């Protein structure tokens, strides 16, 4: 009987010790999560920008990553200072995650390099931008691309939007997510702009020509494209099929597409078909194109930027 009592007391003590241990463990984890989250929030507010790291996360020192334990001291005006010690993941696991991320980034970088090589080789093939052909004879420009580039009146900086603090240099292209990227640029400045004013982004984030060389070398230079024929269909539907007849682009170009004498006649005439729109693009020089359907390589000066 005594042995049963001693055994019972021993089991009760073990259960009590186990219960206390579990309680301490979960309490420690809860406190760490709470203070760690507050620390991240404070850091996010006071972050500073680094090249290629918009969040500024690269500024954080990596000295603590070599240890498996870390002490955190957090001050709050409503709470007393809390000093705790928490076990962190082993270094090996962190390295494995880092390598996995490096492989993914290397794959993306390889894809971007392939695209860059394709642009350079195409520009070199036709002698465009920084890759001019020797001589000026027409035989060396059978497709007329060089003549288009030389006579296109749109300067490079007019097609660019610049976010200096985020090191972003973006060539906007109408009918290729330009409204979405205008929203992104305004949001990065902390502005909430209605859709009716998104067109102001090109002016708001314009870059002077004197700053362009430095911006190219210190920024992520990018653009977004889609299949050129899909873009033409999108432009036609937006500006001629669904647009109001009194809209500026409709009245200006519908009259030319239909062969009318004045833009005012376009409001009373039928809407142009897509075939008529395509025929119009084939018969007029590219210098007369609207920026909603001008070719990418001219609008963004890709061979000059390259």
DRENLO-370900 format. One record per residue (C-alpha): y, x, z; residue in one letter; residue number from 0. Coordinates in steps of 0.1 Angstrom, whole numbers, plus 5000, padded with zeros to 4 digits. Example, Ala and Ser with C-alpha at 12.3 -4.5 7.8 and 13.67 -1.06 7.14 Angstrom:
REM DRENLO-370900
R   py   px   pz aa   i
R 4955 5123 5078  A   0
R 4989 5137 5071  S   1
//
This chain:
REM DRENLO-370900
R   py   px   pz aa   i
R 5000 5000 5000  X   0
R 5024 5029 5009  X   1
R 5016 5045 4976  X   2
R 5025 5014 4957  X   3
R 5058 5012 4976  X   4
R 5066 5048 4969  X   5
R 5057 5043 4932  X   6
R 5079 5013 4930  X   7
R 5109 5031 4945  X   8
R 5104 5060 4921  X   9
R 5104 5036 4891  X  10
R 5135 5018 4903  X  11
R 5153 5052 4908  X  12
R 5143 5063 4873  X  13
R 5155 5030 4858  X  14
R 5188 5033 4877  X  15
R 5193 5069 4865  X  16
R 5185 5059 4829  X  17
R 5209 5030 4831  X  18
R 5237 5052 4844  X  19
R 5231 5078 4817  X  20
R 5232 5052 4789  X  21
R 5264 5037 4804  X  22
R 5281 5071 4805  X  23
R 5270 5079 4770  X  24
R 5284 5047 4755  X  25
R 5316 5049 4775  X  26
R 5322 5085 4763  X  27
R 5316 5074 4727  X  28
R 5340 5045 4730  X  29
R 5368 5066 4745  X  30
R 5364 5092 4718  X  31
R 5365 5067 4690  X  32
R 5396 5051 4704  X  33
R 5415 5083 4710  X  34
R 5403 5099 4678  X  35
R 5415 5069 4658  X  36
R 5449 5071 4675  X  37
R 5451 5108 4667  X  38
R 5443 5101 4631  X  39
R 5470 5074 4630  X  40
R 5496 5097 4645  X  41
R 5487 5125 4621  X  42
R 5489 5101 4591  X  43
R 5525 5091 4601  X  44
R 5536 5128 4604  X  45
R 5516 5142 4576  X  46
R 5532 5167 4552  X  47
R 5524 5170 4515  X  48
R 5506 5199 4499  X  49
R 5500 5207 4462  X  50
R 5470 5187 4449  X  51
R 5465 5169 4483  X  52
R 5488 5138 4485  X  53
R 5475 5129 4519  X  54
R 5484 5163 4533  X  55
R 5449 5165 4548  X  56
R 5445 5201 4538  X  57
R 5470 5212 4564  X  58
R 5446 5206 4592  X  59
R 5432 5237 4606  X  60
R 5395 5244 4601  X  61
R 5390 5265 4632  X  62
R 5374 5237 4652  X  63
R 5348 5231 4625  X  64
R 5328 5262 4636  X  65
R 5322 5248 4670  X  66
R 5297 5221 4679  X  67
R 5319 5208 4707  X  68
R 5356 5199 4708  X  69
R 5381 5190 4735  X  70
R 5407 5164 4727  X  71
R 5439 5158 4747  X  72
R 5457 5126 4739  X  73
R 5490 5115 4754  X  74
R 5501 5079 4754  X  75
R 5531 5063 4770  X  76
R 5510 5033 4783  X  77
R 5479 5053 4794  X  78
R 5472 5085 4814  X  79
R 5462 5116 4796  X  80
R 5425 5116 4788  X  81
R 5406 5148 4784  X  82
R 5370 5145 4770  X  83
R 5344 5166 4754  X  84
R 5324 5152 4725  X  85
R 5295 5166 4706  X  86
R 5302 5169 4669  X  87
R 5278 5170 4639  X  88
R 5262 5203 4632  X  89
R 5278 5227 4608  X  90
R 5248 5226 4585  X  91
R 5253 5189 4578  X  92
R 5290 5193 4571  X  93
R 5283 5221 4547  X  94
R 5257 5200 4528  X  95
R 5282 5172 4524  X  96
R 5308 5197 4512  X  97
R 5285 5211 4486  X  98
R 5276 5176 4474  X  99
R 5313 5169 4470  X 100
R 5319 5202 4452  X 101
R 5291 5193 4427  X 102
R 5307 5160 4420  X 103
R 5342 5176 4416  X 104
R 5327 5203 4393  X 105
R 5312 5175 4371  X 106
R 5345 5158 4368  X 107
R 5363 5190 4361  X 108
R 5338 5198 4333  X 109
R 5345 5164 4317  X 110
R 5383 5170 4319  X 111
R 5379 5204 4303  X 112
R 5359 5189 4274  X 113
R 5387 5164 4268  X 114
R 5413 5191 4269  X 115
R 5393 5212 4244  X 116
R 5390 5182 4221  X 117
R 5428 5177 4222  X 118
R 5435 5214 4216  X 119
R 5411 5216 4187  X 120
R 5425 5184 4171  X 121
R 5461 5197 4174  X 122
R 5450 5231 4159  X 123
R 5431 5214 4131  X 124
R 5461 5195 4119  X 125
R 5488 5221 4129  X 126
R 5506 5199 4154  X 127
R 5528 5207 4183  X 128
R 5522 5242 4195  X 129
R 5496 5248 4168  X 130
R 5515 5249 4136  X 131
R 5499 5258 4103  X 132
R 5511 5287 4082  X 133
R 5535 5276 4055  X 134
R 5552 5244 4047  X 135
R 5535 5231 4016  X 136
R 5523 5195 4014  X 137
R 5488 5206 4007  X 138
R 5486 5219 4044  X 139
R 5496 5184 4057  X 140
R 5475 5160 4036  X 141
R 5476 5132 4061  X 142
R 5513 5135 4069  X 143
R 5507 5141 4106  X 144
R 5531 5170 4108  X 145
R 5558 5150 4090  X 146
R 5553 5122 4115  X 147
R 5556 5145 4145  X 148
R 5586 5163 4131  X 149
R 5605 5131 4124  X 150
R 5595 5110 4154  X 151
R 5628 5105 4173  X 152
R 5613 5099 4208  X 153
R 5617 5130 4231  X 154
R 5588 5139 4255  X 155
R 5606 5131 4287  X 156
R 5614 5095 4276  X 157
R 5577 5086 4279  X 158
R 5571 5102 4313  X 159
R 5572 5089 4349  X 160
R 5575 5115 4376  X 161
R 5566 5114 4413  X 162
R 5577 5147 4426  X 163
R 5565 5143 4462  X 164
R 5531 5134 4450  X 165
R 5530 5159 4421  X 166
R 5522 5132 4395  X 167
R 5535 5133 4359  X 168
R 5523 5102 4340  X 169
R 5528 5093 4303  X 170
R 5530 5056 4302  X 171
R 5515 5037 4272  X 172
R 5522 5001 4267  X 173
R 5491 4978 4266  X 174
R 5470 5004 4284  X 175
R 5475 4996 4322  X 176
R 5511 5007 4321  X 177
R 5521 4977 4344  X 178
R 5494 4986 4369  X 179
R 5505 5022 4371  X 180
R 5541 5012 4374  X 181
R 5530 4992 4405  X 182
R 5512 5022 4418  X 183
R 5543 5044 4414  X 184
R 5565 5018 4432  X 185
R 5540 5015 4460  X 186
R 5539 5053 4465  X 187
R 5577 5050 4471  X 188
R 5571 5021 4496  X 189
R 5585 4995 4473  X 190
R 5571 4961 4465  X 191
R 5584 4951 4431  X 192
R 5577 4917 4414  X 193
R 5560 4917 4380  X 194
R 5592 4907 4362  X 195
R 5608 4940 4373  X 196
R 5579 4965 4366  X 197
R 5596 4975 4334  X 198
R 5622 4993 4355  X 199
R 5596 5019 4365  X 200
R 5602 5040 4334  X 201
R 5639 5043 4343  X 202
R 5633 5046 4381  X 203
R 5609 5075 4377  X 204
R 5623 5092 4346  X 205
R 5625 5130 4346  X 206
R 5654 5151 4331  X 207
R 5644 5175 4304  X 208
R 5655 5204 4325  X 209
R 5629 5196 4351  X 210
R 5601 5190 4326  X 211
R 5586 5226 4324  X 212
R 5584 5229 4362  X 213
R 5569 5195 4366  X 214
R 5542 5202 4340  X 215
R 5531 5234 4357  X 216
R 5532 5219 4393  X 217
R 5518 5184 4387  X 218
R 5488 5164 4377  X 219
R 5497 5155 4341  X 220
R 5478 5125 4329  X 221
R 5477 5094 4308  X 222
R 5454 5064 4303  X 223
R 5441 5053 4269  X 224
R 5419 5027 4253  X 225
R 5405 5023 4218  X 226
R 5435 5022 4194  X 227
R 5423 4991 4176  X 228
R 5418 4972 4209  X 229
R 5453 4982 4218  X 230
R 5467 4969 4185  X 231
R 5449 4935 4191  X 232
R 5463 4934 4226  X 233
R 5498 4941 4214  X 234
R 5495 4914 4187  X 235
R 5483 4888 4211  X 236
R 5509 4896 4237  X 237
R 5539 4899 4214  X 238
R 5532 4875 4185  X 239
R 5503 4851 4193  X 240
R 5512 4841 4229  X 241
R 5549 4852 4232  X 242
R 5578 4829 4232  X 243
R 5594 4827 4198  X 244
R 5628 4835 4212  X 245
R 5616 4867 4229  X 246
R 5633 4899 4217  X 247
R 5603 4917 4202  X 248
R 5590 4885 4185  X 249
R 5623 4877 4168  X 250
R 5629 4913 4157  X 251
R 5595 4921 4143  X 252
R 5581 4887 4133  X 253
R 5609 4884 4107  X 254
R 5600 4918 4092  X 255
R 5562 4910 4092  X 256
R 5568 4877 4074  X 257
R 5594 4891 4051  X 258
R 5622 4868 4064  X 259
R 5659 4875 4058  X 260
R 5671 4872 4094  X 261
R 5655 4874 4129  X 262
R 5668 4838 4136  X 263
R 5644 4825 4109  X 264
R 5614 4837 4128  X 265
R 5619 4810 4155  X 266
R 5615 4783 4129  X 267
R 5588 4799 4108  X 268
R 5550 4800 4115  X 269
R 5536 4828 4136  X 270
R 5524 4859 4118  X 271
R 5486 4865 4116  X 272
R 5469 4897 4127  X 273
R 5462 4906 4091  X 274
R 5499 4904 4083  X 275
R 5507 4924 4114  X 276
R 5482 4952 4103  X 277
R 5497 4951 4067  X 278
R 5532 4956 4082  X 279
R 5520 4987 4102  X 280
R 5506 5002 4070  X 281
R 5537 4997 4049  X 282
R 5564 5009 4073  X 283
R 5570 5045 4085  X 284
R 5559 5054 4120  X 285
R 5595 5061 4130  X 286
R 5601 5023 4129  X 287
R 5571 5015 4152  X 288
R 5578 4998 4185  X 289
R 5565 5016 4216  X 290
R 5539 4989 4221  X 291
R 5519 5001 4191  X 292
R 5531 5036 4183  X 293
R 5502 5061 4183  X 294
R 5493 5078 4215  X 295
R 5497 5114 4203  X 296
R 5533 5107 4191  X 297
R 5544 5087 4221  X 298
R 5531 5112 4246  X 299
R 5536 5143 4225  X 300
R 5502 5155 4235  X 301
R 5502 5185 4211  X 302
R 5535 5197 4225  X 303
R 5526 5191 4261  X 304
R 5493 5209 4255  X 305
//
